[in-house]
Amino acid sequence: MKETNIRKYAELMKELGLTGLEITEENSKVRLERSLAAPAEETLYSVPGAAANMQTAGGSKDYISVKSPIVGIFYTAPAENADPYVSIGDTVKKGQTLCIVEAMKLMNEIASNEDGIISEICVTDGQVVEYGTELFRIRR
């Protein structure tokens, strides 16, 4: 694979806020990964403009609804036997990873846009979620 193509993929990862990408072409396979050292606003979602998916639930100022910015499979943990990122009652900070939504073999980390306490996990591990599906409710 040419270096120019790898650079294009790396730029695409940065643009979409992806943390990993694997490309297979003919007999070569390249896996790109990047750390989450970037500012929280750039790493919150994998889809541009997805910050709008975090809204107050039911018009209440006490809760924030975290919605899926993409269609994919919801995972509570980074690996099959690992502890979940968050559980009900956990205190979360702005930028903290809440879950992963897998779309087209890419693991997209979904992070909290505000500080709060997880009051409800609205979907189950391994469930297919649509764009806009409510994933969490965070009490402020």
N, C-alpha and C positions, 0 to 999 in steps of 0.2 A: 504494500500500500504506500502511496506517495505521501511525503511529509505535508504537502499542501492540503491533501484530503484530511489528514489527521488534524491539522490546524482548523479546518472548516468545522469538523465534528466537535472539537474542543470549544470553538466559539459558539456553536449551537447549544452545547451543554450549558455554557455560561448564560446565554440568552434565555434559555428555558428554566434555568435553576436546577438542572439535573445533577445528581451526584455520581452517576455511573452510566456508561454506555458501552455496549459490546457490538462490534461490527465484524461480519464474516464476509470476505470476498475471495472467491476461488479457493486457493489453498492457504490463505492467510487469515488470521483472526487477531483482532486488536480490541483490548478492553481499556477504556479510559475511565479514570476515577479522579474526583477532586474532593478536597476537604470542604467542610462547611465553615471555613474561617472568614468567609465574606460577611458583610453586614447582614443582619437578620432580614431586612426588607428584600434582599436579593435571593434569599434561600427559603422563604416561607412556602412557596408553591412552585410547581413545575410548569404552570401555565401562566403567561403574562396576563395581568389584570385579575387574577384569581383572589386577590385580597378582598374583593367585594363579596366573596363567599363567606365571610365571617361577619355575621349580623346579629343584632339583638334578637333573641327568640321571643316570639309572641308579643313584640312591642315592649317587653319588660326591659328595664335598664339594669336588672340584676343578673341577667344571663346573656352569654354570647353563644351564638350557634356557629359551629365550625362545619362548613359544607365541603363536599368533595369538588375540587376544581376540574376533575377529569373523570372519565369512565374507566373503571378498572376493578381490581380485586383488592379489598381492604385487608390489611394485616396489622395486628396489634403489636407485633414484635419484629426485630430485625432478622431473626432466624426461627426455625421450627421449634427448637427446644429452649429458646431464650426467654427471659422475662419480658413481659409487655412493657412498652414505652411508658404507659400511664395506666392507672386504675382509678376507679371511682374513689373520690376523697383525696386524691393526690393534688398537691399544690404545683402549679406549672408557672413558668416564667415565659415572658415574651421571647419568641425564637426557639423555644424548646420543642423537640420533635414529639409529636403525639402518635403518629402511625405512619404506615407506608401504604400507598396505593400503587399497585403494579399495573402498568399499562404497556402493552407490547413488549414484554420482557424487561422493561425498565422499572426500577424501584424508585418511586417518587416520594420523598419524605414530606409529610404535611406537618407544619409547625404552628404553634400558638401565636396569635397576633397580639395577645394581651396576657397579663398576669391574671391568675385566678385559681379556682379549685374545680377539678373535674366533677361535675354533678351527675352526668349521664353519658354513657357510651351507647349510641343509638343503633349501631350495627354490630354484627358478629364477625369474628375472625374468619377470613376466607370468603366472605360474602361479596358478591358482585355489586358495585355501587355505580350509580349514574351520576352525571354532572349535576351538582346541586343537592345530592343526597346529604341529609344531616348526619354527620359523623359523631359529633360531641356537643355537649352543652357545658359551658364553663361558667361557673358562678363567679362574679367579680368580687 
